C-alpha cells in the first residue's frame, strides 16, 4: 500500500506541481518504486484509467486480478507437480 501511495503521489505531484526531469522521474518512479513494489504501478495505472472511464478502470482491475491469480495458481500447481 505504501508503494501504491508513493508512486501515485509522485506521478500526480510531477504532473500538477513539481516538474522534475524525465530521467529523475523514470529512475524514481520506475526504478526505485518498481523495485519497491510492482503493485504500485498497477494501482497508478488503474486510478488513471478510472479518471478516464469507470468501466476501463474496473475492467483493468478485474482482468489484472484474474490474470495474476491464474498465473499464481499455475505456478503453485506446477511447483507441486500437479
Phi, psi and omega in degrees: 000323180297319178296320178298315178297311186296316180293317179295319177298314181300310183293320180291316179297321177298316184291318187261337188230299189253101181275093180269169181295146179301326180294316179293317179299317178296316180297309183286313184291311183270311184293294184292308183291327177295322177289326180293314177190131176283343179294332179298322178294315177303314181297315180298314181296321180294316178297319178298317178295321177300324180292334177275316184197128179299321180297315180296321178296314178295319179297316178300312181298315182294316181293318180294317179297314179297314181295318180292319178294321177296318178295319178295319178297317178299314177299318178299313182293318179295320180293328179274354179077027181274000000 
